[in-house]
């Protein structure tokens, strides 16, 4: 594999972590990361809440569970080495109703199987000791859950790639992927005859697709299967006003509904000192639809033409209506949040930002829960890598590169 050129499509945190891992494991291999935007970490990485998940939620034995737990330790060590922010704020997962206690106990057993460090059950009185303004009848406390700055980590990964002799090429929207003798040609949509035409073609020996919101369409350029499709869900946040930030010390989460891969409205302190409330989860009408009014006719047609979208809608329409109500009404949004911190209401918040989650959806309408990675000869396609992908990014990179190295060494 030495002296090869490995291409990576996508300069989010997973793509950059993978490029860095290749550079470390195979000195002499040239890494070229291709990114359509003019800067790195623009989409999911740049709109991430900054939480470093401890591994509480994920099915034991799944890629999410294994790679999240491995990724936490790697990320913590990397942040310490590079003097990047990493703060163990701790997390409470709070039950507010009796019917949530069985789910919370199942969550506890799952987390213990995943070797989440120092996790413990806490009583109603102990909740108050950890979060004086929170309320609930019982909770799980994960003191090692942390927050960080994922865009800063991504920038550091990019520096590592470039220091090894690799390249992060910006402004390179991939429009075709073609097998050629002995390799793969990746082409960008620059017009023929333009002075940038030569820079619009890259020849690589192997290619790894880490395209996030566009992972389905980019994978199709490589002749991968049409499923799963990416369905974009916009997560909208409110921000606590400065005078209310002291009401929240650490992360405060609800007990999640196991039917959905979303964690519900929660309170999230950020590295910059702000505190977010959210997110909700509403179907976005554009893959990069960060605003309520954002509509992409092409993306909308793709959603409407996919049977999985309609099957998902038939299954979850009541939840969808509830989420949209919270999107349109700050009072409705805060109604859920106040179950956990009653002293924070509509007067204490302002509109914050939003992110879009690249959620893979199977044809039968099932929301894909685990990470999903396809192998296509010399091409590896990451088809589903939502949260906790940022937490697990360095471990995902190990997993991908292990597979690529095994393939490269095969006779």
C-alpha positions in Angstrom: 0.0 0.0 0.0 3.0 2.3 0.4 3.5 4.7 -2.5 -0.2 4.4 -3.3 -2.6 7.4 -3.5 -5.7 7.0 -1.4 -8.6 9.4 -2.1 -11.2 10.4 0.5 -14.4 12.2 -0.5 -15.6 14.5 2.3 -13.7 16.7 4.7 -15.9 16.2 7.7 -14.5 14.7 10.9 -14.9 11.1 9.8 -13.2 11.7 6.4 -10.3 13.6 8.0 -9.8 11.1 10.8 -9.6 8.4 8.1 -7.1 10.3 6.1 -5.0 10.9 9.2 -5.2 7.2 10.2 -3.9 6.1 6.7 -1.0 8.6 6.9 0.0 7.3 10.3 -0.3 3.6 9.5 1.2 3.7 6.0 4.0 6.3 5.7 4.6 6.9 2.0 1.0 6.6 1.1 -0.3 9.9 -0.3 -3.7 11.0 1.0 -5.9 13.3 -1.0 -9.1 14.5 0.7 -11.6 16.0 -1.7 -14.2 18.5 -0.3 -16.9 20.4 -2.3 -17.0 23.3 0.1 -14.3 26.0 0.5 -13.5 25.0 4.1 -13.6 21.8 6.1 -16.2 20.7 8.6 -19.0 22.8 7.1 -22.0 20.5 7.6 -22.6 17.8 10.3 -19.2 18.3 12.0 -19.6 22.1 12.0 -23.2 22.0 13.3 -22.5 19.3 16.0 -23.6 19.9 19.6 -20.0 19.0 20.8 -21.0 16.1 23.0 -18.6 13.3 23.5 -20.9 10.3 24.1 -19.8 7.7 26.6 -21.7 4.8 24.9 -24.9 4.6 27.0 -27.4 4.1 24.2 -26.0 1.7 21.7 -26.9 -2.0 21.3 -24.0 -4.2 22.7 -22.0 -5.7 19.9 -23.1 -3.1 17.3 -20.5 -0.9 15.5 -21.9 2.1 17.3 -21.3 0.6 20.7 -17.8 -0.8 20.0 -16.5 2.2 18.0 -18.0 4.8 20.4 -16.4 3.3 23.5 -13.1 2.9 21.7 -13.4 6.3 20.1 -13.9 8.2 23.4 -10.5 7.1 24.8 -8.8 7.9 21.6 -10.4 11.4 21.3 -9.7 12.2 24.9 -6.0 11.4 24.5 -5.8 13.3 21.2 -7.3 16.4 22.8 -4.9 16.2 25.7 -1.9 15.9 23.3 -3.0 18.8 21.2 -4.3 21.1 24.0 -7.8 20.9 22.4 -10.8 21.6 24.7 -12.2 18.5 26.4 -14.4 19.0 29.5 -16.1 16.1 31.4 -19.3 17.9 32.4 -21.2 14.7 33.1 -24.6 13.7 32.0 -27.9 12.9 33.7 -30.4 10.7 31.8 -33.6 11.6 33.7 -36.9 9.7 34.1 -39.8 11.9 34.9 -42.6 9.3 34.7 -43.1 5.8 36.2 -43.5 4.3 32.8 -39.9 5.4 31.9 -38.2 3.4 34.7 -38.1 0.1 32.9 -36.6 1.8 29.8 -34.1 3.5 32.1 -33.2 0.1 33.7 -32.7 -1.4 30.2 -30.5 1.5 29.3 -28.4 1.0 32.4 -27.9 -2.7 31.6 -27.0 -1.8 28.0 -24.5 0.8 29.2 -22.9 -1.6 31.6 -22.5 -4.2 28.8 -20.8 -1.4 26.8 -18.4 -0.7 29.8 -19.4 2.9 30.2 -17.1 4.1 33.0 -18.5 5.1 36.4 -22.1 5.0 35.4 -24.5 4.8 38.3 -28.2 5.0 39.2 -29.2 8.0 41.2 -32.4 8.8 43.2 -34.6 11.9 43.1 -32.7 13.4 45.9 -29.3 12.7 44.2 -30.5 14.4 41.0 -30.8 17.6 43.0 -27.3 17.2 44.3 -25.9 16.9 40.8 -28.3 19.4 39.1 -30.0 21.6 41.7 -32.6 23.0 39.3 -33.5 19.7 37.6 -36.3 17.4 38.5 -37.1 13.7 38.0 -38.0 10.5 39.8 -34.7 8.7 39.0 -31.8 9.1 36.7 -28.6 7.6 35.4 -25.4 9.6 36.0 -22.5 9.4 33.6 -19.8 11.6 35.0 -17.3 10.9 32.2 -19.6 12.2 29.4 -17.8 15.2 28.0 -18.0 18.2 25.6 -15.4 19.3 23.0 -14.9 21.4 19.9 -15.3 19.1 16.9 -14.5 21.6 14.2 -11.2 22.4 16.0 -10.4 18.6 16.1 -11.2 18.3 12.4 -8.8 21.2 11.6 -6.1 19.5 13.6 -6.7 16.2 11.7 -6.3 18.2 8.4 -3.0 19.6 9.6 -1.8 16.0 10.4 -2.7 14.9 6.8 -0.9 17.9 5.3 2.2 17.4 7.5 2.4 13.8 6.2 2.6 15.1 2.6 -1.1 14.7 1.9 -3.6 17.3 0.6 -7.0 18.6 1.5 -8.4 19.9 -1.7 -11.3 22.3 -1.2 -13.8 23.4 -3.8 -13.9 20.0 -5.4 -17.5 18.8 -5.8 -17.3 15.2 -7.1 -19.4 14.6 -10.2 -18.1 11.2 -11.4 -16.2 8.2 -10.2 -14.8 5.9 -12.9 -12.8 2.7 -12.8 -9.7 3.0 -14.9 -6.8 0.5 -15.5 -5.1 0.0 -12.1 -7.1 2.7 -10.2 -10.0 5.1 -10.0 -10.5 8.5 -11.6 -12.5 11.1 -9.6 -13.7 14.1 -11.5 -15.1 17.4 -10.4 -17.6 19.4 -12.3 -15.2 22.0 -13.8 -15.9 22.8 -17.5 -13.6 21.4 -20.1 -11.1 23.9 -21.4 -11.1 25.9 -18.1 -7.7 26.6 -16.5 -8.8 24.5 -13.5 -9.7 21.5 -15.7 -6.6 19.5 -14.8 -7.2 20.1 -11.1 -10.7 18.7 -11.7 -9.4 15.2 -12.2 -7.7 13.1 -9.5 -6.3 9.6 -10.1 -6.2 7.3 -7.0 -5.5 3.7 -6.2 -8.3 3.4 -3.6 -11.2 5.6 -2.7 -13.1 6.1 0.6 -16.4 7.9 0.5 -17.3 9.9 3.7 -19.9 12.2 2.2 -22.3 12.6 5.0 -25.5 14.3 3.8 -24.7 13.3 0.3 -23.4 9.8 1.0 -26.2 8.1 -1.0 -25.8 10.1 -4.2 -21.9 10.0 -4.1 -22.1 6.2 -3.5 -24.3 5.9 -6.6 -21.5 7.5 -8.6 -19.4 4.6 -7.6 -22.2 2.1 -8.7 -23.1 1.2 -5.1 -26.7 0.1 -4.2 -29.5 2.7 -4.1 -30.3 1.8 -0.5 -30.2 3.1 2.1 -31.2 6.6 1.1 -30.3 9.6 3.2 -33.3 11.4 4.7 -32.3 14.8 6.2 -33.6 15.7 9.6 -33.2 19.2 10.8 -32.5 19.6 14.5 -33.3 23.1 15.8 -31.9 24.6 19.0 -32.8 27.3 21.5 -30.1 29.0 23.5 -30.3 30.0 27.2 -30.0 33.7 27.8 -26.8 34.5 29.7 -28.6 35.1 33.0 -30.1 31.6 32.9 -27.0 29.6 32.1 -26.2 28.9 35.8 -29.4 26.8 36.0 -27.7 24.0 34.1 -24.3 22.5 35.3 -24.0 19.6 32.9 -25.8 17.6 30.2 -29.5 16.8 31.1 -31.2 14.3 28.8 -34.5 12.4 28.7 -34.8 8.7 28.6 -34.9 8.0 24.9 -37.7 6.3 23.0 -36.1 3.1 21.6 -38.2 3.4 18.4 -36.2 6.4 17.2 -32.4 7.1 16.8 -33.0 10.6 18.2 -32.4 11.4 21.9 -35.1 14.0 22.5 -34.9 17.6 23.7 -32.1 18.1 26.2 -29.8 20.7 27.8 -26.3 20.9 26.4 -23.5 23.2 27.8 -21.1 24.2 25.1 -17.3 24.7 25.2 -17.9 28.5 24.6 -20.0 28.8 27.7 -23.4 28.8 26.0 -26.2 26.3 26.8 -28.4 24.8 24.1 -31.9 23.4 24.5 -32.9 20.9 21.9 -32.8 19.6 19.3 -36.1 18.6 17.9 -36.1 16.4 14.7 -38.1 17.6 11.7 -37.9 16.3 8.2 -35.9 18.8 6.2 -36.8 19.5 2.6 -33.2 19.9 1.5 -30.1 18.0 2.5 -28.5 21.3 3.5 -31.8 22.7 4.8 -30.6 24.6 7.9 -33.5 27.0 7.8 -37.2 26.2 8.0 -37.9 27.7 4.6 -35.1 25.8 2.8 -36.3 23.7 -0.1 -34.3 21.8 -2.7 -36.6 20.7 -5.5 -34.1 17.9 -6.4 -33.9 16.7 -2.8 -37.6 16.9 -2.3 -38.2 14.9 -5.5 -35.8 12.3 -4.2 -37.7 12.0 -0.9 -41.1 11.9 -2.6 -40.0 9.2 -5.1 -38.6 6.8 -2.5 -41.0 4.2 -1.0 -39.2 4.2 2.3 -40.1 7.9 2.9 -43.8 7.1 2.7 -43.6 4.0 4.8 -41.6 5.9 7.4 -44.3 8.7 7.4 -47.1 6.2 7.8 -45.4 4.7 10.8 -44.4 7.9 12.5 -46.7 10.7 11.4 -48.0 11.5 14.9 -44.4 12.1 16.1 -43.7 14.2 13.0 -46.6 16.5 13.8 -45.4 17.0 17.4 -41.9 17.8 16.2 -43.2 20.4 13.7 -45.3 22.0 16.4 -42.2 22.5 18.4 -40.5 24.0 15.4 -43.2 26.6 14.9 -43.9 27.4 18.6 -41.3 28.2 21.2 -43.8 27.5 23.9 -44.4 24.0 22.6 -40.7 23.4 22.2 -40.1 24.4 25.9 -43.0 22.3 27.2 -40.8 19.2 26.8 -37.7 20.9 28.2 -39.5 22.1 31.3 -40.2 18.5 32.3 -36.5 18.3 33.3 -35.7 21.9 34.4 -39.0 23.5 35.3 -37.4 26.9 36.1 -36.4 27.5 32.5 -39.2 28.8 30.3 -39.9 30.8 27.2 -38.6 34.1 28.6 -35.2 32.4 29.3 -34.4 31.4 25.7 -33.7 32.8 22.3 -33.5 31.1 18.9 -30.2 29.3 18.3 -28.7 27.4 15.4 -29.7 24.3 13.6 -28.0 21.2 12.2 -29.1 18.6 9.7 -28.6 14.9 10.5 -27.9 12.6 7.6 -30.2 9.7 8.6 -30.1 6.6 6.4 -33.5 5.0 5.6 -34.1 1.6 4.2 -36.7 0.9 1.6 -39.1 -0.7 4.1 -39.2 2.6 6.1 -36.8 1.6 8.8 -34.5 4.2 10.2 -31.0 2.7 10.0 -29.6 2.7 13.6 -26.1 1.3 13.3 -23.2 2.6 11.3 -23.3 1.1 7.8 -20.2 0.8 5.6 -20.2 -0.9 2.1 -17.2 -2.4 0.3 -17.0 -2.1 -3.5 -13.6 -3.5 -4.5 -11.2 -0.6 -4.4 -13.9 1.7 -3.0 -15.3 1.9 0.6 -18.5 3.8 1.1 -19.7 5.0 4.5 -23.5 4.9 4.0 -24.7 5.7 7.6 -22.6 7.5 10.2 -24.9 9.8 12.4 -24.3 10.4 16.1 -22.1 9.3 17.7 -19.9 9.4 14.6 -18.0 12.5 15.8 -17.2 10.8 19.1 -16.2 7.6 17.4 -14.5 9.2 14.4 -10.9 8.0 15.3 -12.2 4.5 15.9 -14.3 4.5 12.7 -11.1 5.5 10.9 -9.3 2.5 12.4 -12.2 0.2 11.4 -12.2 1.5 7.8 -8.4 1.4 7.4 -8.2 -2.1 8.9 -10.5 -3.3 6.1 -8.7 -1.4 3.4 -5.3 -2.8 4.6 -6.7 -6.3 4.7 -7.9 -5.9 1.1 -4.7 -4.4 0.0 -2.6 -7.3 1.4 -4.9 -10.0 -0.1 -3.2 -11.9 -2.9 
